[in-house]
């Protein structure tokens, strides 16, 4: 059986947008493209702001004159793209990767291996399409450095008046036109490195690092080791559907590629945009801006395994608080208003004003990620020293100043908003927006209590009395005040009340919501929508219905390298990480029924007919890592043995509590625990030292 982690093809996709992206949280590049991007480097003011195009010196194709068989592969075990040409006289292999540990480095290697008995010299051509120009940065040539070529420049326009224009330095090994295997040589390998940084010192240090790694033969092995470490920490394996298995591997690989190294501490992370770092230039893939996609769609699947990476998302949002404060003041409100589209400063960079003005659910989406993190880790340092509490309180203050009291129904209203379903605008009381506002106000009260911070009484007052639209006659949630049942819907909106928002409701109401919105949801809408329907149906025990909806997502996976498009016809954003994040959540939170709650990780597993086994390794909860094996009728959990806590928390002693039988099973490191399938939760064994005030 072929390795599901290796995506191979004899031809490249006809649409070059679906070539595989190679990224490492700082640098992103689509193979063979003349353009790459660097995290946090944007050009253009306000709505014109987009990822700055950086020319890529590794835009090289290997060719040979002799007839050759070609193959292409992306090995997701190691994050290496390979192109192999096999002729009678030589096998030439080109390897490309963005270094997973040293994030300023990108690498090309070429290996020539002689075939047959001939001793003649054998050559290959390196066809280079690089030109040192960009429409976003005026580059000039700097002095060579240790044999490397050097260009430098600054972006043309700052994100806001008086803001900084980031500098970009590239130093790279010059690439010859040909490489030759000399007479008598059986094989030879060449390495070419590129370092990209925001200062000359950092670029030179990165180039030095690359040369040192090459000299000791550890350039590639250090990269492979970093990927191996990520995969050892977490894996999702599906038995029964190879298509699903590959899709899950592809999603995890591309999402992880968008995040920094788990050892990266010094650099500020630039967030994750819908198309990742390899996309987002002027006019494409949402200009590389960061949306709710990061916090609601991509974040939960990463946070379940990698608390350090989850924290980088929260730190990114904390870093944009000044801009969020500015946005709120411009709108005439208090506190923080996160931008609908964010770059570096946190000021609104959406090209059309209405989204920034009205799609205010973003505020609650951001705080939900913080809440999720606290429940998974109990890491209070993120809220104290790292200013997370300031962010949560700032959002609460915004909601209080944004609501209007309506004496007729004695509730608070949010007027003039755009729901996640962007077909409608200027509506009142979007049920998703009001629910997410309620949750973020409740969390602010809870956090203030935890940190012994006096909470303004208005936070609780608004949380308890904000209107949540509900139709008593039809027993369902209308999308907003005045929504007419049966009207078309762009994407998942009201159906998200159950998951991820967890609004309490009966199974009948949940079903009514699904049945109201599923038939009227745009079939050509964005990829992540069906994942939310799938999770909801699984919660209601309808595994086959859920599976049919989830499999709709397969239409968004384009070509041999498992690259997603936003729409099923291949249009929209490319390398659509939002869709991948939604799909991953359907597997991680749908099949398992995982719900991150204040005092436990709840579960209620259900596998569809065609899946016989689901193995989820490395679930990270309260400083412990667990491997889960789900079968049709039983669940097995192994608590990993580990030297110390993962992340910033002391590991807690954990137990499984089964809901129906009431059975309690302590989890002991290295000891498998197996029990018949029933709902339950993992929680602390005893409430010894907890950060919660009980």
Secondary structure as GFF3:
##gff-version 3
##sequence-region A 1 694
A	DSSP	beta_strand	6	9	.	.	.	ID=ss1
A	DSSP	three_ten_helix	16	18	.	.	.	ID=ss2
A	DSSP	beta_strand	21	23	.	.	.	ID=ss3
A	DSSP	beta_strand	27	30	.	.	.	ID=ss4
A	DSSP	beta_strand	35	38	.	.	.	ID=ss5
A	DSSP	beta_strand	42	43	.	.	.	ID=ss6
A	DSSP	three_ten_helix	46	48	.	.	.	ID=ss7
A	DSSP	beta_strand	50	51	.	.	.	ID=ss8
A	DSSP	beta_strand	54	55	.	.	.	ID=ss9
A	DSSP	beta_strand	60	63	.	.	.	ID=ss10
A	DSSP	beta_strand	69	75	.	.	.	ID=ss11
A	DSSP	beta_strand	80	86	.	.	.	ID=ss12
A	DSSP	beta_strand	90	98	.	.	.	ID=ss13
A	DSSP	beta_strand	105	114	.	.	.	ID=ss14
A	DSSP	beta_strand	122	128	.	.	.	ID=ss15
A	DSSP	beta_strand	137	141	.	.	.	ID=ss16
A	DSSP	beta_strand	148	155	.	.	.	ID=ss17
A	DSSP	beta_strand	167	173	.	.	.	ID=ss18
A	DSSP	beta_strand	178	181	.	.	.	ID=ss19
A	DSSP	beta_strand	187	197	.	.	.	ID=ss20
A	DSSP	alpha_helix	200	215	.	.	.	ID=ss21
A	DSSP	alpha_helix	219	233	.	.	.	ID=ss22
A	DSSP	beta_strand	235	239	.	.	.	ID=ss23
A	DSSP	alpha_helix	242	257	.	.	.	ID=ss24
A	DSSP	three_ten_helix	285	288	.	.	.	ID=ss25
A	DSSP	alpha_helix	292	292	.	.	.	ID=ss26
A	DSSP	pi_helix	293	298	.	.	.	ID=ss27
A	DSSP	alpha_helix	299	303	.	.	.	ID=ss28
A	DSSP	alpha_helix	307	318	.	.	.	ID=ss29
A	DSSP	alpha_helix	321	331	.	.	.	ID=ss30
A	DSSP	alpha_helix	353	358	.	.	.	ID=ss31
A	DSSP	alpha_helix	361	377	.	.	.	ID=ss32
A	DSSP	three_ten_helix	380	382	.	.	.	ID=ss33
A	DSSP	alpha_helix	388	402	.	.	.	ID=ss34
A	DSSP	beta_strand	404	406	.	.	.	ID=ss35
A	DSSP	beta_strand	411	413	.	.	.	ID=ss36
A	DSSP	alpha_helix	431	450	.	.	.	ID=ss37
A	DSSP	alpha_helix	457	465	.	.	.	ID=ss38
A	DSSP	three_ten_helix	494	497	.	.	.	ID=ss39
A	DSSP	alpha_helix	507	517	.	.	.	ID=ss40
A	DSSP	three_ten_helix	518	520	.	.	.	ID=ss41
A	DSSP	alpha_helix	529	539	.	.	.	ID=ss42
A	DSSP	alpha_helix	543	551	.	.	.	ID=ss43
A	DSSP	three_ten_helix	552	556	.	.	.	ID=ss44
A	DSSP	beta_strand	557	558	.	.	.	ID=ss45
A	DSSP	beta_strand	563	564	.	.	.	ID=ss46
A	DSSP	alpha_helix	577	585	.	.	.	ID=ss47
A	DSSP	pi_helix	586	591	.	.	.	ID=ss48
A	DSSP	beta_strand	595	596	.	.	.	ID=ss49
A	DSSP	beta_strand	601	603	.	.	.	ID=ss50
A	DSSP	beta_strand	613	621	.	.	.	ID=ss51
A	DSSP	beta_strand	624	631	.	.	.	ID=ss52
A	DSSP	beta_strand	634	639	.	.	.	ID=ss53
A	DSSP	beta_strand	654	658	.	.	.	ID=ss54
A	DSSP	beta_strand	664	666	.	.	.	ID=ss55
A	DSSP	beta_strand	673	676	.	.	.	ID=ss56
A	DSSP	beta_strand	680	684	.	.	.	ID=ss57
###
